[in-house]
Each structure stands twice: as C-alpha cells, then as structure tokens.
Amino acid sequence: MAKKKQEQKESGLYKVIGLGLTVPAGIAVKKLADTAWLKVRGYPPPKNPAAPGVGWPEALAWAAVSGALMGAGRLVAARGATSVYQSITGELPPDANADSPA
C-alpha cells in the first residue's frame, strides 16, 4: 500500500513539473510561429485556418508550420520535465521508457 502511494506521489511530481514546462513552452512556440509567419509572409497567420475565407494553400501551410513547431515544443518540454525530475529524484519518471534505443 505504501509503495502505491509513493508511486502516486512521484507521478504527481512529474505531472507538476511537466505542466510547469509545457505551458511556457506552448506560449513561446505560439509566439515563435506567429513571428516566423509574419516575417516570411509579411502578414499575420490565419486565426482560424478552417474559416471559409482562408484558402487551402494558406491553411495547409499554417497547419504544417504550427504543427511542426508545437510538436517540437512538446518534445522539448517533455525531455526537460524528465531531466528535471531525474535531477530532483535521481530516478527516471514513472513509466519512462529507459530501454529506448539511443
């Protein structure tokens, strides 16, 4: 019973660390994507790419740019959370796949 409580506590710590890194990373990536789009295209990205007034090429380009940057941002946040958790506890987070090939 004590082991299960310890695992829940560790899992909670990892979630808090992850949230603490994911939110700022998401904000930074959104700003980066908007700024990059503005510099390259000369006008702001579409607020709603699914809106009828936005053409397919524009909508697809924005989806590709924002999707790639958001995916990279999530990866950076997840790896950062794992690193912080490991430095605090000396162990990998619960359910971490330590056996992945390098």
Secondary structure per residue as TSV (DSSP state, phi and psi in degrees):
chain	resnum	aa	ss	phi	psi
A	1	M	-	360.0	-41.9
A	2	A	H	-65.7	-34.5
A	3	K	H	-64.9	-40.3
A	4	K	H	-64.9	-40.6
A	5	K	H	-64.7	-39.0
A	6	Q	H	-63.6	-42.9
A	7	E	H	-63.7	-39.8
A	8	Q	H	-65.2	-40.1
A	9	K	H	-63.2	-44.5
A	10	E	H	-64.8	-41.5
A	11	S	H	-63.5	-40.0
A	12	G	H	-63.5	-41.2
A	13	L	H	-61.2	-44.2
A	14	Y	H	-63.9	-39.6
A	15	K	H	-64.8	-40.6
A	16	V	H	-65.0	-44.1
A	17	I	H	-62.5	-44.5
A	18	G	H	-60.1	-45.2
A	19	L	H	-63.8	-40.7
A	20	G	H	-62.8	-25.0
A	21	L	H	-98.5	-30.5
A	22	T	H	-70.8	-42.9
A	23	V	H	-61.9	-53.1
A	24	P	H	-63.7	-34.5
A	25	A	H	-64.6	-41.6
A	26	G	H	-62.2	-42.0
A	27	I	H	-64.5	-44.8
A	28	A	H	-64.1	-42.0
A	29	V	H	-66.2	-40.3
A	30	K	H	-60.2	-45.8
A	31	K	H	-64.3	-41.3
A	32	L	H	-62.0	-45.3
A	33	A	H	-63.4	-45.6
A	34	D	H	-61.9	-44.2
A	35	T	H	-66.2	-43.5
A	36	A	H	-62.8	-43.6
A	37	W	H	-60.7	-45.8
A	38	L	H	-61.8	-42.2
A	39	K	H	-67.2	-40.9
A	40	V	H	-76.6	-45.3
A	41	R	H	-91.4	-26.4
A	42	G	S	88.9	2.1
A	43	Y	S	-149.7	158.9
A	44	P	-	-65.7	156.5
A	45	P	-	-68.7	161.0
A	46	P	-	-66.5	135.7
A	47	K	S	-70.2	-35.9
A	48	N	-	-134.4	95.7
A	49	P	T	-61.4	-18.8
A	50	A	T	-85.0	-5.9
A	51	A	S	-64.4	145.2
A	52	P	T	-58.2	-27.4
A	53	G	T	-79.7	-6.9
A	54	V	S	-96.4	124.4
A	55	G	-	-70.6	159.5
A	56	W	H	-58.5	-47.0
A	57	P	H	-59.4	-41.6
A	58	E	H	-64.6	-46.1
A	59	A	H	-63.9	-43.8
A	60	L	H	-67.6	-38.8
A	61	A	H	-63.4	-44.2
A	62	W	H	-65.8	-39.8
A	63	A	H	-61.3	-41.8
A	64	A	H	-66.9	-47.0
A	65	V	H	-65.0	-52.9
A	66	S	H	-68.5	-37.0
A	67	G	H	-64.8	-44.3
A	68	A	H	-64.4	-43.8
A	69	L	H	-69.0	-38.4
A	70	M	H	-66.3	-40.5
A	71	G	H	-61.8	-42.8
A	72	A	H	-65.7	-39.3
A	73	G	H	-63.5	-40.9
A	74	R	H	-64.1	-39.3
A	75	L	H	-63.5	-45.3
A	76	V	H	-61.2	-43.4
A	77	A	H	-65.5	-42.5
A	78	A	H	-65.5	-43.7
A	79	R	H	-67.1	-36.9
A	80	G	H	-64.1	-42.4
A	81	A	H	-63.1	-41.1
A	82	T	H	-63.0	-43.2
A	83	S	H	-64.7	-44.7
A	84	V	H	-64.0	-45.5
A	85	Y	H	-59.3	-44.4
A	86	Q	H	-66.0	-37.1
A	87	S	H	-71.0	-29.9
A	88	I	H	-77.1	-46.2
A	89	T	H	-98.4	-20.1
A	90	G	S	81.3	5.2
A	91	E	S	-131.1	162.0
A	92	L	-	-71.7	154.1
A	93	P	-	-62.7	159.4
A	94	P	T	-57.3	140.7
A	95	D	T	65.8	13.4
A	96	A	-	-71.5	140.6
A	97	N	-	-92.0	88.5
A	98	A	T	-74.6	-13.4
A	99	D	T	-90.3	3.8
A	100	S	S	-63.7	143.2
A	101	P	-	-66.8	145.4
A	102	A	-	-81.4	360.0
